[in-house]
Amino acid sequence: MSQRTLVLLKPDAVSRGLIGEIVGRIERKAGWTIAALELRTLDRATLQAHYAEHVGRPFYEPLLEFMSSGPSVALVVEGERVIEGVRALAGPTDPIAAPPGSIRGDLGTVVRENLIHASDSPESAERELKIFFPELV
């Protein structure tokens, strides 16, 4: 079943010059296509909507600060099992636990600044796509 997912290349990926490397890994997966791509600095309102489920947690404010610290790349990726697939390609949040071959395993440095976000379920993808690309939903 073809799906759509939101992918964010976070400010650390952009500042380290990893956009091409990460987008290339996504593009090389057979059957996946990039339906939209935009470089933008995320404002607080967008980030608050995106991370609403984390309000009140100790990492919430530092996360908003990090995510608004510089430009990010927002992508819509389409394809067969793309939600599950991009999450696997990204790897676990902890770069030490992430396997070689995954984005975080190969390129990650610290847990908090972990290069990439990918929707974790069809429901999350639908909600997140409405926030970042309302014109496509």
C-alpha positions in Angstrom: 0.0 0.0 0.0 1.4 3.4 -1.0 1.8 5.9 1.8 3.0 9.4 2.4 5.2 10.4 5.3 6.8 13.6 6.7 10.5 13.7 7.0 12.4 16.6 8.6 16.1 17.0 8.2 16.9 18.8 11.4 19.1 21.9 11.9 22.2 19.7 12.7 21.8 17.8 9.4 21.6 21.1 7.5 24.5 22.8 9.3 26.7 19.7 8.8 26.1 19.7 5.1 24.3 16.3 5.1 21.1 17.2 3.1 22.4 15.6 -0.1 23.6 12.5 1.7 20.4 11.9 3.5 18.1 12.8 0.6 20.2 10.5 -1.6 19.6 7.6 0.7 15.9 8.2 0.6 15.9 8.6 -3.2 17.9 5.4 -3.7 15.2 3.3 -2.1 13.3 1.7 -5.0 9.7 2.8 -5.2 10.0 5.9 -3.0 9.7 9.4 -4.4 10.0 12.8 -3.0 6.7 14.7 -3.5 7.7 17.9 -1.9 10.9 19.4 -0.4 11.4 22.8 1.2 14.2 24.5 3.2 12.8 26.6 6.0 13.5 27.8 9.5 10.6 26.5 11.6 8.7 29.0 13.7 7.6 28.3 17.3 3.9 27.9 16.4 4.7 25.2 13.9 7.0 23.4 16.3 4.4 23.6 19.1 1.8 22.0 16.9 4.3 19.3 15.8 5.5 18.4 19.2 2.2 19.0 21.1 2.3 15.5 22.7 5.6 16.4 24.5 4.4 19.6 26.3 5.5 19.4 29.9 8.3 17.0 29.4 11.8 18.2 30.4 13.1 18.0 26.9 10.3 20.0 25.3 11.7 23.5 25.5 15.3 22.5 24.6 13.8 20.6 21.6 11.9 23.7 20.4 15.0 25.8 20.8 17.1 23.3 18.9 14.6 22.9 16.1 14.2 26.6 15.6 18.0 27.3 15.8 18.5 27.1 12.0 17.0 25.9 8.8 15.5 22.4 8.4 14.4 20.6 5.3 10.8 19.3 5.2 10.0 16.5 2.8 7.0 14.5 1.8 8.1 11.0 0.8 5.7 8.6 -0.9 6.0 4.9 -1.5 5.2 1.4 -0.4 5.5 1.0 3.4 7.4 4.3 3.4 6.4 5.2 7.0 8.0 2.1 8.4 10.8 2.2 5.9 12.0 5.7 6.6 12.0 5.0 10.3 14.2 2.0 9.7 16.5 4.0 7.4 16.8 6.7 10.1 17.6 4.2 12.9 17.1 4.6 16.6 17.4 8.1 18.2 20.7 7.1 20.0 23.4 7.0 17.4 25.4 4.5 19.4 22.4 2.1 19.4 21.6 2.8 15.7 23.0 0.1 13.3 25.6 0.8 10.7 23.9 1.6 7.4 21.2 3.7 9.1 21.4 7.5 8.9 21.8 7.9 12.6 24.2 5.0 12.9 26.5 6.3 10.2 26.1 10.1 10.7 24.7 10.7 14.2 26.7 12.2 17.0 24.3 12.8 20.0 20.8 11.8 21.0 19.2 15.2 21.2 20.5 16.5 17.9 19.6 13.4 15.9 19.5 14.6 12.2 16.1 13.4 11.1 12.5 13.1 12.0 10.1 10.6 10.3 6.4 10.1 11.1 5.9 7.0 13.3 2.5 5.9 12.1 -0.1 6.6 9.4 -2.0 8.7 11.9 1.1 10.8 12.8 1.9 11.2 9.1 -1.5 12.5 8.4 -1.4 15.0 11.3 2.2 16.1 10.6 1.6 16.5 6.8 -1.3 18.9 7.6 1.0 21.0 9.7 3.9 21.2 7.2 2.3 20.8 3.8 -1.4 21.6 4.2 -1.7 22.3 0.5 -0.9 18.6 -0.3 -3.4 17.0 2.1 
